[in-house]
């Protein structure tokens, strides 16, 4: 068995272990063991991949394997990774590991909660290793379905509304993706569903013009493409802490990854022709998300609209179709995944103590819970792009790559998108000053406690990852850049 399949096998074994577990201690033991194994496997894969490339392996995908699943439609269980897949697997493993400890005190239907959590993880890991269109789509659906129950049962606020809205909009996007996948398959001759083989085939431009917008819009719904982003803030606000972490940190990255790997990777000519329309929508999303975050009063809604802005920036960079910008897009996916998971973890920890997410009811928290407050400051500084943290590296790579496209239209949109940096600084610094500093506004808050050991472990892991990417980005940047180049090269000298 190819060892990449362990990313699919381990969550299945975790689900089996949870089914057999008796008592909260056994449930926690299963989750910690499985999450630790996934993290160790992802770290090992990163080193093995780097060694393979350093050893001269120039194949498009490494560690590949393919088994026939349904021969009449050329469906295979095909797996493999490039540098982009490797960093996405590493991100997913970090979020699953820290999300396990963020859910340490979960006491409502604990076994069922973690079973659905593992199924969601199963879909995410399977999606990032899949090289077959049908298999990739199957894992995509597996990742989406658990969100309805995780929010609808274990969420808060208008959880039923948020769960239904999320499900309906993402299922609508899935319908577009399915039509796009079938169009690519039959438009390329109906001889293979293998992504690397389809990328080498020449799909007629007339058909690309039809199926590119279907695939890009379908995945764009999950990637918070304006105006299809409205499910995201409600879903974030109602989801449990760990689900918000996995939702914003990883699940939304399936959208950006799908846009890059399938929509642009398989139909680069149509992407060049039609990118201008989606670039306008992505630019609107970048600025609109940042402005919307400025007027929110709920901590989760602030971070949710911030996520809309940052995920729109991913789509913006992908559509620039330069190697630097696309490298920045993947780094932004990694950076945003880490820092938004850190944000949602902190918000959940603060809410569990104060029982409110209304920023008007909080102040002076730095005096009461200094560890959580310092963590929030670090997350905020990463979000606004402070040098030395992951946000700076990702955003500067994007904007440098965007300016490489030397025409008025693209550079104008780039200038508009850069205004989000200033807007982000406004709402982050104002938020930090409001809830962390000044006098304690609520006397009951004086009795609150700081982070416990499980919460500290969660936050330290995420802070180390955010700082590590910000201080030592070159190895990951090189790994990603080498992997985005084939997509860029396939569209060079094609007209806009």
Secondary structure in CASP SS format (residue, H / E / C, confidence):
PFRMAT SS
TARGET T0000
AUTHOR 0000-0000-0000
METHOD secondary structure of the structure
MODEL  1
X C 1.00
X C 1.00
X H 1.00
X H 1.00
X H 1.00
X H 1.00
X H 1.00
X H 1.00
X H 1.00
X H 1.00
X H 1.00
X H 1.00
X H 1.00
X H 1.00
X H 1.00
X H 1.00
X H 1.00
X H 1.00
X H 1.00
X H 1.00
X C 1.00
X C 1.00
X C 1.00
X H 1.00
X H 1.00
X H 1.00
X H 1.00
X H 1.00
X H 1.00
X H 1.00
X H 1.00
X H 1.00
X H 1.00
X H 1.00
X H 1.00
X H 1.00
X H 1.00
X H 1.00
X H 1.00
X H 1.00
X H 1.00
X H 1.00
X H 1.00
X H 1.00
X H 1.00
X H 1.00
X H 1.00
X H 1.00
X H 1.00
X H 1.00
X H 1.00
X H 1.00
X H 1.00
X H 1.00
X C 1.00
X C 1.00
X C 1.00
X C 1.00
X C 1.00
X C 1.00
X C 1.00
X E 1.00
X E 1.00
X E 1.00
X E 1.00
X E 1.00
X E 1.00
X E 1.00
X E 1.00
X E 1.00
X H 1.00
X H 1.00
X H 1.00
X C 1.00
X E 1.00
X E 1.00
X E 1.00
X E 1.00
X E 1.00
X E 1.00
X E 1.00
X C 1.00
X H 1.00
X H 1.00
X H 1.00
X H 1.00
X H 1.00
X H 1.00
X H 1.00
X H 1.00
X H 1.00
X H 1.00
X H 1.00
X H 1.00
X H 1.00
X H 1.00
X H 1.00
X H 1.00
X H 1.00
X H 1.00
X H 1.00
X H 1.00
X C 1.00
X C 1.00
X C 1.00
X C 1.00
X C 1.00
X C 1.00
X C 1.00
X H 1.00
X H 1.00
X H 1.00
X H 1.00
X H 1.00
X H 1.00
X H 1.00
X H 1.00
X H 1.00
X H 1.00
X H 1.00
X H 1.00
X H 1.00
X H 1.00
X H 1.00
X H 1.00
X H 1.00
X H 1.00
X H 1.00
X H 1.00
X E 1.00
X C 1.00
X E 1.00
X H 1.00
X H 1.00
X H 1.00
X H 1.00
X H 1.00
X H 1.00
X H 1.00
X H 1.00
X H 1.00
X H 1.00
X H 1.00
X H 1.00
X H 1.00
X H 1.00
X H 1.00
X H 1.00
X H 1.00
X H 1.00
X H 1.00
X H 1.00
X H 1.00
X H 1.00
X C 1.00
X C 1.00
X C 1.00
X C 1.00
X H 1.00
X H 1.00
X H 1.00
X H 1.00
X H 1.00
X H 1.00
X H 1.00
X H 1.00
X H 1.00
X H 1.00
X H 1.00
X H 1.00
X H 1.00
X H 1.00
X H 1.00
X H 1.00
X H 1.00
X H 1.00
X H 1.00
X H 1.00
X H 1.00
X H 1.00
X H 1.00
X H 1.00
X H 1.00
X H 1.00
X H 1.00
X H 1.00
X H 1.00
X C 1.00
X C 1.00
X C 1.00
X C 1.00
X C 1.00
X C 1.00
X E 1.00
X H 1.00
X H 1.00
X H 1.00
X H 1.00
X H 1.00
X H 1.00
X C 1.00
X C 1.00
X C 1.00
X C 1.00
X H 1.00
X H 1.00
X H 1.00
X H 1.00
X H 1.00
X H 1.00
X H 1.00
X H 1.00
X H 1.00
X H 1.00
X H 1.00
X H 1.00
X H 1.00
X H 1.00
X H 1.00
X H 1.00
X H 1.00
X H 1.00
X C 1.00
X C 1.00
X C 1.00
X C 1.00
X C 1.00
X C 1.00
X C 1.00
X H 1.00
X H 1.00
X H 1.00
X H 1.00
X H 1.00
X H 1.00
X H 1.00
X H 1.00
X H 1.00
X C 1.00
X C 1.00
X H 1.00
X H 1.00
X H 1.00
X H 1.00
X H 1.00
X H 1.00
X H 1.00
X H 1.00
X H 1.00
X H 1.00
X H 1.00
X C 1.00
X H 1.00
X H 1.00
X H 1.00
X H 1.00
X H 1.00
X H 1.00
X H 1.00
X H 1.00
X H 1.00
X H 1.00
X H 1.00
X H 1.00
X H 1.00
X H 1.00
X C 1.00
X H 1.00
X H 1.00
X H 1.00
X H 1.00
X H 1.00
X H 1.00
X H 1.00
X H 1.00
X H 1.00
X H 1.00
X H 1.00
X H 1.00
X H 1.00
X H 1.00
X H 1.00
X H 1.00
X H 1.00
X H 1.00
X H 1.00
X H 1.00
X H 1.00
X H 1.00
X H 1.00
X H 1.00
X H 1.00
X H 1.00
X H 1.00
X C 1.00
X C 1.00
X C 1.00
X E 1.00
X H 1.00
X H 1.00
X H 1.00
X H 1.00
X H 1.00
X H 1.00
X H 1.00
X H 1.00
X H 1.00
X H 1.00
X H 1.00
X H 1.00
X H 1.00
X H 1.00
X H 1.00
X H 1.00
X H 1.00
X H 1.00
X H 1.00
X H 1.00
X H 1.00
X H 1.00
X C 1.00
X C 1.00
X H 1.00
X H 1.00
X H 1.00
X H 1.00
X H 1.00
X H 1.00
X H 1.00
X H 1.00
X H 1.00
X H 1.00
X H 1.00
X H 1.00
X H 1.00
X H 1.00
X H 1.00
X H 1.00
X H 1.00
X H 1.00
X H 1.00
X H 1.00
X H 1.00
X H 1.00
X H 1.00
X H 1.00
X H 1.00
X H 1.00
X H 1.00
X H 1.00
X H 1.00
X H 1.00
X H 1.00
X H 1.00
X C 1.00
X C 1.00
X C 1.00
X E 1.00
X H 1.00
X H 1.00
X H 1.00
X C 1.00
X C 1.00
X C 1.00
X H 1.00
X H 1.00
X H 1.00
X H 1.00
X C 1.00
X H 1.00
X H 1.00
X H 1.00
X H 1.00
X H 1.00
X H 1.00
X H 1.00
X H 1.00
X H 1.00
X H 1.00
X H 1.00
X H 1.00
X H 1.00
X H 1.00
X C 1.00
X C 1.00
X C 1.00
X C 1.00
X C 1.00
X C 1.00
X H 1.00
X H 1.00
X H 1.00
X H 1.00
X H 1.00
X H 1.00
X H 1.00
X H 1.00
X H 1.00
X H 1.00
X H 1.00
X H 1.00
X H 1.00
X H 1.00
X C 1.00
X C 1.00
X C 1.00
X C 1.00
X H 1.00
X H 1.00
X H 1.00
X H 1.00
X H 1.00
X H 1.00
X H 1.00
X H 1.00
X H 1.00
X H 1.00
X H 1.00
X H 1.00
X H 1.00
X H 1.00
X H 1.00
X H 1.00
X H 1.00
X H 1.00
X H 1.00
X H 1.00
X H 1.00
X H 1.00
X H 1.00
X H 1.00
X H 1.00
X H 1.00
X H 1.00
X H 1.00
X H 1.00
X C 1.00
X C 1.00
X C 1.00
X C 1.00
X C 1.00
X C 1.00
X H 1.00
X H 1.00
X H 1.00
X H 1.00
X H 1.00
X C 1.00
X C 1.00
X C 1.00
X C 1.00
X C 1.00
X H 1.00
X H 1.00
X H 1.00
X H 1.00
X H 1.00
X H 1.00
X H 1.00
X H 1.00
X H 1.00
X H 1.00
X H 1.00
X H 1.00
X H 1.00
X H 1.00
X H 1.00
X H 1.00
X H 1.00
X H 1.00
X H 1.00
X C 1.00
X C 1.00
X H 1.00
X H 1.00
X H 1.00
X H 1.00
X H 1.00
X H 1.00
X H 1.00
X H 1.00
X H 1.00
X H 1.00
X H 1.00
X H 1.00
X H 1.00
X H 1.00
X H 1.00
X H 1.00
X H 1.00
X C 1.00
X C 1.00
X C 1.00
X C 1.00
X C 1.00
X C 1.00
END
